[in-house]
Amino acid sequence: MANKRFLRILFNVLVIVFGGLALWQFSFFRPYFGQPPAITHRISGNQTGPEDSVVAAPGLRYQRNAFARFWLGDHNRQRWATPVQVPVFRTGQPPHFFKILKRGGGMQTISFTLTDINGTAYALRSVDKNPVFALPPFARYTLVRSFVQDQISAADPYAFLVVAELARGAGIRQTQPQVVFVMPGDPAFQIFGIHKGGFFNLSQKYVEPSSLKQPNEKFTGFYTTLEMFHILDRDPAASVESAYYLKCRLFDLLISDWDRHAGQWDWLGFSGPKGTVFRPLPKDRDQALGYYEDGIIPALLTSKIGIRKFTSFTEEYNDVEGFTHNGRQLDERFLKHLKREQFIKTAKDLQLALTDMVLKNAVKQYPREVYPEAAPSIYRKLKARRDKLPEAALEFYKVYQD
């Protein structure tokens, strides 16, 4: 009797637990399943021609009710769910007449390498992400997958526009991106398995620009981080411009771009007096300006006792050490020999470069439909973080001291 009673209690507990999980899944994440891009209007300059632009939302699926937002966070859901007018991207459209060279992307992003009629290369990267392949196989079709997908809403879908303008003001090399919309069913992308379309970041790839060179420098090419490491390991005379890399990393700290692993950089090579000199070219600003701290579950998961690398863009630098986790491989190699004074001086130089006017121009890059919601908050946080950057730089310096 005791065994039967125990089994009955266990059965009831399992029914409650799994039934609750199923209800939670249905209530919280139902919008996730199979929702195509939400096109509100199609706009064409020619009544009989294709659309020139559409009014659509980059992530309407991230809308949640108040109960779900209490647990999962408000994050940047309003930005994801607000319809904005965005130009339609077509490969056969003049004056570029793009050709898709290959499909790429990491575990979450759909990306393509394109070339135009003049041979100029471009990158086209999805704004929304799919984290399924970043998860262990056993978790890919469970509640965990739905939760992780939902937390993409913590990212800012237009951060790359703001960051590009900030980088220009800071004197950090950055290509100029734009938001475009790929129509569902576009045959040029269907052959690569992309049927739903959506929002993409289109930006020109680096070419051999004279503006990146100093007088009497000889450009040797662009390199991935792995290619650069191979050269550094083979040639003791090769080096990295550590001072400029520090400037880039303190800029990352300012915008809370915590995901700066080795794959998030390209490198510009020049022939120096002794050997090849590499200058960093940051790319892929997917995690800049993100906010994870609201919502019971994400607040606990991203706290100092949780997954610390998911640092939020707030007015305070709450966890500088956590911010460094994804960039440790490069930081340990290129920053450890630099002095405390250099960290503070570089931070102060960034303060002087990033004037209030630069910050205001940066937030003006938001689409006009989301500007009233996004710009005041982002400007206030940028200004507060800029003013506190030397103190944060000192914390950053201490992370790499023995």
Backbone torsions as a table, in degrees:
resi	resn	phi	psi	omega
1	MET	NA	-40.8	-178.9
2	ALA	-63.0	-41.1	-179.7
3	ASN	-65.3	-41.0	180.0
4	LYS	-65.2	-40.6	179.7
5	ARG	-64.3	-41.8	178.7
6	PHE	-61.6	-43.7	-179.2
7	LEU	-65.5	-37.7	179.8
8	ARG	-66.0	-42.3	178.0
9	ILE	-63.8	-43.9	179.4
10	LEU	-61.0	-42.1	179.9
11	PHE	-62.3	-44.9	-179.7
12	ASN	-63.1	-40.4	178.2
13	VAL	-62.0	-44.6	-179.8
14	LEU	-63.8	-39.9	177.5
15	VAL	-61.9	-43.7	-180.0
16	ILE	-64.6	-45.1	-176.9
17	VAL	-65.1	-53.6	-175.6
18	PHE	-73.2	-32.3	174.2
19	GLY	-64.8	-40.7	177.0
20	GLY	-63.5	-41.8	178.1
21	LEU	-63.3	-42.1	179.2
22	ALA	-63.6	-42.2	178.5
23	LEU	-65.5	-42.1	178.4
24	TRP	-60.5	-44.4	178.4
25	GLN	-59.6	-47.4	-177.1
26	PHE	-66.2	-43.7	-175.5
27	SER	-72.5	-41.8	-173.5
28	PHE	-85.1	-37.4	-165.9
29	PHE	-116.6	5.6	-178.0
30	ARG	-51.6	-40.6	-178.9
31	PRO	-62.4	-17.6	-177.9
32	TYR	-65.6	-36.6	-166.9
33	PHE	-76.6	115.5	168.0
34	GLY	64.1	27.3	-177.9
35	GLN	-92.0	119.1	179.5
36	PRO	-77.4	170.6	176.0
37	PRO	-55.9	137.2	-175.2
38	ALA	-90.1	95.5	178.5
39	ILE	-88.9	119.0	-179.7
40	THR	-88.6	-45.3	-180.0
41	HIS	-138.9	150.3	172.3
42	ARG	-115.8	129.5	-173.0
43	ILE	-120.4	129.5	-179.5
44	SER	-135.7	136.7	175.3
45	GLY	-72.3	-21.7	179.3
46	ASN	-119.0	122.8	-174.4
47	GLN	-58.3	-30.1	-177.6
48	THR	-98.2	-5.1	-175.9
49	GLY	-95.1	178.6	178.5
50	PRO	-71.3	167.8	-179.6
51	GLU	-66.4	136.7	171.2
52	ASP	-85.2	-32.5	179.3
53	SER	-154.3	166.7	176.8
54	VAL	-133.0	158.4	169.2
55	VAL	-106.2	116.9	-173.5
56	ALA	-152.0	165.0	177.2
57	ALA	-109.0	134.3	-178.4
58	PRO	-69.3	-23.6	-176.3
59	GLY	-154.5	59.3	179.1
60	LEU	-60.6	-24.9	-178.7
61	ARG	-66.9	-11.8	-179.9
62	TYR	-88.7	3.5	173.3
63	GLN	-66.5	139.1	179.8
64	ARG	-140.0	156.9	175.1
65	ASN	-77.0	173.3	-174.1
66	ALA	-62.5	-38.1	-179.6
67	PHE	-64.5	-44.3	178.8
68	ALA	-65.2	-40.2	-179.8
69	ARG	-66.3	-29.8	176.5
70	PHE	-60.3	-41.6	-178.5
71	TRP	-85.6	-37.1	-171.0
72	LEU	-101.5	-15.2	178.3
73	GLY	98.2	148.2	172.1
74	ASP	-74.0	-38.8	179.4
75	HIS	51.2	-131.9	177.8
76	ASN	-113.6	35.2	-175.2
77	ARG	-60.1	-38.0	-178.8
78	GLN	-62.2	-39.4	178.1
79	ARG	-64.1	-40.3	180.0
80	TRP	-68.1	-32.4	-171.9
81	ALA	-95.9	-4.7	-178.7
82	THR	-83.9	122.7	177.5
83	PRO	-67.5	135.1	177.2
84	VAL	-130.9	155.0	176.3
85	GLN	-85.9	128.7	-175.2
86	VAL	-141.9	140.8	-178.4
87	PRO	-68.2	145.3	176.7
88	VAL	-80.9	136.3	178.7
89	PHE	-101.7	126.2	174.1
90	ARG	-133.1	137.7	-175.7
91	THR	-66.0	-30.7	-177.5
92	GLY	-91.7	15.6	-174.5
93	GLN	-85.5	131.8	175.4
94	PRO	-70.5	156.3	4.8
95	PRO	-91.9	0.0	-170.9
96	HIS	-84.2	-42.4	-174.5
97	PHE	50.3	68.2	-175.8
98	PHE	-69.2	150.2	171.5
99	LYS	-123.8	130.3	178.3
100	ILE	-80.4	119.8	180.0
101	LEU	-85.8	-42.6	-178.7
102	LYS	-164.7	158.4	172.1
103	ARG	-97.7	140.2	178.2
104	GLY	-135.5	-142.3	178.8
105	GLY	108.4	155.3	177.6
106	GLY	-90.7	-143.3	-176.7
107	MET	-77.8	-17.9	-173.7
108	GLN	-123.5	-25.5	-170.7
109	THR	-104.5	137.3	169.0
110	ILE	-87.2	127.5	179.8
111	SER	-141.5	156.9	178.5
112	PHE	-137.0	147.1	168.9
113	THR	-101.7	126.7	-177.3
114	LEU	-121.4	161.8	169.9
115	THR	-136.3	146.5	-179.7
116	ASP	-99.0	-174.3	-174.2
117	ILE	-64.4	-21.7	179.3
118	ASN	-93.6	1.2	-179.4
119	GLY	86.3	6.0	178.5
120	THR	-76.6	133.8	-177.4
121	ALA	-89.9	145.5	179.0
122	TYR	-134.4	156.2	171.7
123	ALA	-113.2	137.1	177.0
124	LEU	-124.5	115.3	-172.7
125	ARG	-126.6	136.9	-179.5
126	SER	-66.2	140.2	177.4
127	VAL	-77.2	-46.8	175.5
128	ASP	-78.3	154.8	-175.2
129	LYS	-122.1	158.4	174.2
130	ASN	-125.8	105.2	-172.8
131	PRO	-84.8	7.8	-170.4
132	VAL	-57.6	-41.2	-175.8
133	PHE	-82.0	-4.6	172.6
134	ALA	-85.6	-7.0	-179.0
135	LEU	-98.1	155.7	172.6
136	PRO	-60.2	148.4	-176.4
137	PRO	-51.7	-39.8	-176.1
138	PHE	-67.1	-18.1	-175.8
139	ALA	-102.2	0.0	-169.0
140	ARG	-72.3	-22.1	-179.4
141	TYR	-128.5	46.3	-179.2
142	THR	-128.4	-177.0	176.0
143	LEU	-58.5	-30.9	-179.8
144	VAL	-60.6	-44.6	-179.8
145	ARG	-60.7	-43.7	-179.1
146	SER	-64.1	-40.1	179.3
147	PHE	-64.9	-46.9	-178.4
148	VAL	-64.0	-40.5	177.1
149	GLN	-60.8	-43.4	-180.0
150	ASP	-59.9	-34.9	-175.4
151	GLN	-75.4	-4.7	168.5
152	ILE	-58.6	-24.6	179.1
153	SER	-62.9	-14.2	176.5
154	ALA	-73.5	-23.4	177.7
155	ALA	-75.0	157.8	175.7
156	ASP	-97.1	116.5	-174.9
157	PRO	-65.2	-16.7	-178.5
158	TYR	-115.6	15.8	-176.9
159	ALA	-59.0	-36.6	-175.4
160	PHE	-63.4	-27.7	176.8
161	LEU	-70.3	-44.0	-180.0
162	VAL	-66.9	-44.2	-176.8
163	VAL	-64.4	-38.1	-179.8
164	ALA	-60.2	-41.4	179.1
165	GLU	-69.9	-40.0	176.7
166	LEU	-62.5	-43.4	-178.7
167	ALA	-62.0	-39.5	177.7
168	ARG	-60.6	-43.7	178.4
169	GLY	-65.1	-32.8	-178.8
170	ALA	-81.9	-7.8	-177.5
171	GLY	77.5	29.5	177.5
172	ILE	-106.8	129.5	-174.9
173	ARG	-63.9	129.5	-175.3
174	GLN	-155.0	131.6	174.4
175	THR	-75.0	160.0	-177.2
176	GLN	-91.3	115.1	-179.8
177	PRO	-93.1	165.6	170.7
178	GLN	-147.0	154.9	177.9
179	VAL	-90.5	131.2	175.9
180	VAL	-132.9	166.9	-178.2
181	PHE	-123.9	124.9	173.9
182	VAL	-93.7	124.2	-176.2
183	MET	-70.3	140.9	173.3
184	PRO	-57.3	136.0	177.9
185	GLY	81.5	6.9	177.4
186	ASP	-58.9	119.4	-174.1
187	PRO	-62.3	-27.5	179.8
188	ALA	-64.7	-27.2	-177.9
189	PHE	-103.1	-20.0	179.5
190	GLN	-62.3	-34.4	-179.2
191	ILE	-67.2	-15.6	175.4
192	PHE	-99.7	10.4	177.4
193	GLY	84.6	12.7	179.9
194	ILE	-101.9	106.9	-174.8
195	HIS	-107.9	-30.0	-172.7
196	LYS	-86.9	-19.1	-177.7
197	GLY	69.5	-154.8	179.1
198	GLY	130.5	-167.6	-178.2
199	PHE	-82.0	137.2	178.7
200	PHE	-135.5	155.1	174.9
201	ASN	-101.0	115.4	178.9
202	LEU	-105.4	124.3	178.3
203	SER	-146.4	144.3	178.8
204	GLN	-71.7	138.4	175.2
205	LYS	-79.3	161.5	-179.0
206	TYR	-67.7	139.3	169.3
207	VAL	-115.0	-173.9	-178.9
208	GLU	-81.4	84.8	-174.9
209	PRO	-89.8	136.0	178.3
210	SER	-65.5	-24.6	-178.0
211	SER	-68.1	-18.1	-179.9
212	LEU	-88.8	-4.4	-175.8
213	LYS	-104.6	150.2	169.3
214	GLN	-93.5	160.7	179.4
215	PRO	-54.4	139.8	176.0
216	ASN	69.6	12.6	176.0
217	GLU	-90.5	145.1	177.9
218	LYS	-110.3	116.7	-179.4
219	PHE	-70.7	130.7	-179.7
220	THR	-109.4	-16.5	176.9
221	GLY	139.7	177.2	175.1
222	PHE	-101.8	143.7	-173.7
223	TYR	-133.9	146.2	168.0
224	THR	-78.2	168.7	178.6
225	THR	-62.0	-40.5	-179.9
226	LEU	-63.7	-43.2	178.2
227	GLU	-63.3	-40.2	178.2
228	MET	-62.8	-44.0	179.3
229	PHE	-60.7	-39.6	178.9
230	HIS	-60.0	-41.4	179.4
231	ILE	-69.4	-43.9	179.2
232	LEU	-60.5	-37.5	-178.6
233	ASP	-73.3	-29.7	-178.8
234	ARG	-87.4	-30.2	-172.2
235	ASP	-120.2	104.3	-179.7
236	PRO	-62.0	-20.3	-178.9
237	ALA	-83.5	-16.0	178.3
238	ALA	-71.9	150.6	-175.5
239	SER	-152.6	169.1	176.4
240	VAL	-116.2	142.1	176.0
241	GLU	-74.0	88.8	-173.5
242	SER	-64.3	-34.2	-179.3
243	ALA	-64.2	-40.8	179.0
244	TYR	-72.4	-36.3	176.0
245	TYR	-62.2	-40.3	176.8
246	LEU	-60.9	-42.5	178.0
247	LYS	-58.8	-44.0	178.5
248	CYS	-62.9	-40.2	-177.5
249	ARG	-71.4	-35.8	176.2
250	LEU	-71.0	-30.7	173.0
251	PHE	-66.5	-41.6	174.2
252	ASP	-56.4	-42.7	180.0
253	LEU	-63.1	-41.6	179.3
254	LEU	-57.9	-44.0	-175.5
255	ILE	-95.1	5.9	179.1
256	SER	56.4	42.8	176.1
257	ASP	-91.3	86.4	-171.2
258	TRP	-78.6	-16.5	-172.0
259	ASP	-93.8	64.2	-176.0
260	ARG	-108.3	54.2	177.0
261	HIS	-73.2	177.8	-172.4
262	ALA	-59.8	-30.5	-179.3
263	GLY	-74.9	-6.3	-177.8
264	GLN	-94.2	15.5	-178.7
265	TRP	-135.0	144.1	160.8
266	ASP	-113.1	169.2	-174.3
267	TRP	-137.2	134.1	179.3
268	LEU	-96.0	124.0	-176.9
269	GLY	-103.1	138.2	174.7
270	PHE	-134.2	152.2	174.0
271	SER	-81.8	112.7	177.8
272	GLY	-92.4	-179.4	-179.8
273	PRO	-59.2	-31.6	-176.4
274	LYS	-111.6	-28.5	-176.8
275	GLY	-177.2	-172.1	-178.8
276	THR	-67.7	134.9	176.6
277	VAL	-112.9	131.0	-177.1
278	PHE	-108.9	133.3	174.3
279	ARG	-113.7	134.5	-176.8
280	PRO	-74.2	144.9	173.8
281	LEU	-126.3	97.9	-179.0
282	PRO	-67.9	148.6	178.1
283	LYS	-146.9	174.4	173.8
284	ASP	57.0	76.7	-177.5
285	ARG	-91.1	43.5	-174.0
286	ASP	-66.8	-28.6	-172.8
287	GLN	-104.6	1.6	178.7
288	ALA	-67.0	145.2	174.9
289	LEU	64.4	19.2	-179.3
290	GLY	-75.8	157.5	-178.5
291	TYR	-139.8	117.1	-174.4
292	TYR	-117.2	-6.2	-163.5
293	GLU	-81.7	-12.0	177.2
294	ASP	-94.0	157.2	-174.4
295	GLY	92.2	131.5	-175.1
296	ILE	-58.7	-49.1	-174.1
297	ILE	-69.3	-54.1	-179.8
298	PRO	-63.4	-32.2	178.6
299	ALA	-62.2	-40.7	178.0
300	LEU	-71.1	-43.0	-176.2
301	LEU	-66.3	-31.4	-176.4
302	THR	-102.4	10.1	177.7
303	SER	-74.5	178.2	-178.8
304	LYS	-66.6	-16.5	175.9
305	ILE	-97.2	2.5	-179.2
306	GLY	-114.3	-134.8	-179.8
307	ILE	-90.7	92.4	-167.1
308	ARG	-68.5	-22.1	-174.6
309	LYS	-65.4	-22.7	-179.4
310	PHE	-79.0	71.5	-178.2
311	THR	-83.9	139.9	-175.3
312	SER	-92.9	151.8	175.8
313	PHE	-84.5	98.1	179.8
314	THR	-128.1	178.9	179.6
315	GLU	-71.2	-19.2	179.3
316	GLU	-109.7	152.0	171.6
317	TYR	-90.1	88.9	-169.3
318	ASN	-77.7	-26.1	-176.4
319	ASP	-154.0	79.4	-178.1
320	VAL	-64.7	-38.8	179.2
321	GLU	-63.3	-42.1	177.2
322	GLY	-60.8	-39.5	178.5
323	PHE	-56.3	-32.8	-172.9
324	THR	-79.3	-10.6	-168.6
325	HIS	-54.9	-47.3	-176.0
326	ASN	-76.7	-16.9	-178.3
327	GLY	-102.3	8.1	-172.7
328	ARG	-59.6	-38.5	-175.6
329	GLN	-57.7	-46.8	-179.3
330	LEU	-78.0	-40.4	-178.4
331	ASP	-60.3	-44.0	-179.6
332	GLU	-59.9	-35.4	-175.4
333	ARG	-81.6	-35.7	-170.3
334	PHE	-108.4	-12.1	-175.8
335	LEU	-113.8	-19.5	-169.3
336	LYS	-62.1	-28.1	-177.5
337	HIS	-86.0	-7.7	-177.7
338	LEU	-78.3	150.5	-175.3
339	LYS	-85.8	158.4	178.1
340	ARG	-54.8	-43.3	-177.2
341	GLU	-62.7	-31.5	-179.4
342	GLN	-70.9	-36.5	176.2
343	PHE	-61.7	-46.9	-176.8
344	ILE	-67.8	-42.6	179.4
345	LYS	-62.7	-42.8	180.0
346	THR	-63.4	-39.9	178.1
347	ALA	-63.7	-41.9	-179.8
348	LYS	-68.2	-35.3	176.0
349	ASP	-63.5	-40.1	176.7
350	LEU	-65.4	-38.5	176.3
351	GLN	-56.7	-45.7	-177.9
352	LEU	-67.2	-36.7	-177.9
353	ALA	-73.4	-36.0	-175.8
354	LEU	-91.1	72.6	-179.4
355	THR	-69.3	168.9	176.6
356	ASP	-57.8	-36.3	-179.6
357	MET	-66.5	-39.7	176.6
358	VAL	-61.3	-43.5	179.8
359	LEU	-64.1	-40.9	179.7
360	LYS	-65.9	-41.4	178.2
361	ASN	-64.8	-33.7	-179.6
362	ALA	-65.5	-47.6	-177.7
363	VAL	-71.7	-17.0	175.0
364	LYS	-69.1	-10.4	179.7
365	GLN	-76.0	-13.1	175.7
366	TYR	-62.2	144.9	171.8
367	PRO	-54.6	145.2	-173.5
368	ARG	-59.2	-27.6	-177.8
369	GLU	-70.8	-29.0	-179.3
370	VAL	-104.2	-7.3	-177.3
371	TYR	-54.1	-47.6	-177.5
372	PRO	-60.2	-33.0	179.5
373	GLU	-81.8	-40.3	-170.4
374	ALA	-88.9	-44.1	-167.6
375	ALA	-60.9	-48.0	-177.3
376	PRO	-59.7	-42.9	-178.9
377	SER	-67.4	-45.9	-178.2
378	ILE	-66.0	-40.7	177.8
379	TYR	-61.6	-45.3	-179.4
380	ARG	-61.1	-42.6	-179.2
381	LYS	-70.1	-40.6	178.4
382	LEU	-61.2	-42.8	-178.9
383	LYS	-65.1	-43.1	179.7
384	ALA	-64.5	-42.7	-178.7
385	ARG	-69.8	-37.7	176.0
386	ARG	-59.9	-44.9	-177.1
387	ASP	-66.4	-25.7	-178.6
388	LYS	-102.5	8.8	-173.3
389	LEU	-63.0	-40.2	178.9
390	PRO	-59.3	-40.4	178.0
391	GLU	-65.6	-39.7	177.8
392	ALA	-67.6	-36.0	178.0
393	ALA	-63.1	-36.8	177.5
394	LEU	-65.6	-40.2	174.8
395	GLU	-62.2	-41.4	178.8
396	PHE	-60.9	-43.2	178.6
397	TYR	-59.7	-43.1	-176.4
398	LYS	-65.6	-25.3	179.9
399	VAL	-60.4	-33.7	-173.0
400	TYR	-102.2	13.7	176.4
401	GLN	-95.4	140.3	-179.8
402	ASP	-68.9	NA	NA
